[in-house]
Amino acid sequence: MRASNANKMLLIIPCVALAGWLLGGSLPVQAKHARKTGAAVSTDCKKDSDCVVVADECCSCSEGGKQHAIHRNEREAYEKDRKKRCAGTVCTAMMSEDSSCAKRPFCGAGICELEDPPAKAPEEPAKPHEEDPAAKPH
């Protein structure tokens, strides 16, 4: 015996509703989990000095790791959480080659990010010293 289209719809609707509830219900749980694991809670920055670099994960750039930028007001809480999360982690004493380690923090559109440092202007070659005609004895 085959189910009619109406009966099929009666089965599909609750399944779709259940899937939506499960997916929608899991998002707040993920957000709470992110806060507990030390993911930075966004604090808007207004200027570059509002932003600082911190070790990304457990090891800093001087320990083979990498870095990212956060608001300076979040640094203490982030470092406290990182210390707990990384209690059993051993880092190597070597400078990292990760590209993030050569970048500096800045405030872009209210969010702390990393950017390459400004390029240095090429230095002009030194000019030979010209003698001051007034300094010559006559």
C-alpha positions in Angstrom: 0.0 0.0 0.0 1.4 3.4 -1.0 1.1 6.5 1.2 -0.6 9.4 -0.4 1.1 12.7 -1.0 -0.7 14.2 1.9 0.6 11.5 4.3 4.2 12.1 2.9 3.9 15.8 3.7 2.7 15.0 7.2 6.0 13.1 7.7 8.3 15.6 6.0 7.0 18.7 7.9 7.9 17.4 11.4 11.3 16.2 10.2 12.1 19.6 8.7 10.9 21.3 11.8 13.0 19.0 14.0 16.1 19.6 11.9 15.6 23.4 12.0 15.2 23.2 15.8 18.3 21.1 16.2 20.4 23.4 14.0 19.0 26.6 15.5 19.3 25.3 19.0 22.9 24.4 18.6 24.2 27.8 17.6 23.9 29.5 21.1 25.6 26.4 22.6 28.5 26.9 20.1 28.7 30.6 21.0 28.8 29.8 24.7 31.5 27.2 24.1 33.6 29.7 22.1 33.5 32.1 25.1 34.5 29.4 27.5 37.5 28.3 25.4 38.9 31.8 25.3 37.8 33.0 21.9 38.0 36.7 22.1 34.7 38.4 22.8 34.7 41.3 20.3 35.3 44.7 21.8 35.3 47.5 19.3 38.5 49.5 18.8 38.7 53.1 17.9 42.4 53.5 17.2 45.5 51.3 16.6 46.7 51.7 20.2 43.6 49.9 21.4 45.0 46.7 19.8 47.7 44.4 21.0 49.2 41.1 19.8 48.8 37.9 21.8 50.0 34.3 21.2 47.6 32.4 19.0 46.9 29.2 20.8 49.6 28.1 23.3 53.0 29.1 21.9 54.2 32.7 21.2 56.2 33.7 18.2 59.5 33.3 20.2 58.4 29.7 20.9 57.6 28.6 17.4 54.0 29.7 17.5 52.0 32.5 15.9 50.1 35.6 17.0 46.8 37.4 16.5 45.4 40.8 17.5 42.8 41.5 20.2 41.6 44.6 22.1 43.9 45.6 24.9 41.0 45.4 27.4 40.7 41.6 26.6 44.4 40.8 27.0 44.3 39.9 30.7 41.3 37.5 30.4 42.7 36.0 27.2 46.1 35.3 28.8 44.5 33.9 32.0 42.4 31.5 29.9 45.4 30.6 27.6 47.5 29.8 30.7 44.8 27.3 31.8 44.3 25.8 28.4 48.0 25.4 27.7 49.1 24.2 31.2 50.5 20.9 29.8 51.9 22.3 26.5 55.6 22.5 26.0 56.8 25.0 23.4 60.1 25.0 21.6 62.6 27.9 22.1 62.8 28.9 18.5 61.6 31.9 16.5 58.6 31.1 14.4 58.5 31.6 10.7 54.8 32.2 10.6 53.8 35.3 8.7 51.7 36.6 11.6 54.9 37.1 13.7 56.1 39.9 11.4 52.8 41.8 11.5 51.6 44.5 13.8 48.2 45.2 15.3 45.9 47.8 14.0 42.2 48.9 14.3 40.3 48.3 11.1 36.6 49.0 11.0 36.3 48.6 14.7 38.1 45.2 14.8 41.7 44.5 15.9 43.6 42.9 13.1 47.2 42.2 12.0 48.9 44.0 9.1 52.3 44.2 7.6 54.4 47.0 9.1 54.7 50.1 6.8 57.5 49.8 4.3 60.5 51.8 5.1 61.3 54.6 2.7 64.5 54.0 0.7 67.4 55.8 2.3 69.1 58.5 0.2 72.8 57.9 -0.4 74.9 60.1 1.8 76.1 63.3 0.1 79.8 64.1 0.2 80.5 66.9 2.6 81.1 70.1 0.8 83.4 72.5 2.4 81.8 75.6 3.7 83.4 78.5 1.8 83.0 80.8 4.8 85.1 78.3 6.9 88.1 78.5 4.5 91.0 80.6 5.7 91.7 83.4 3.2 
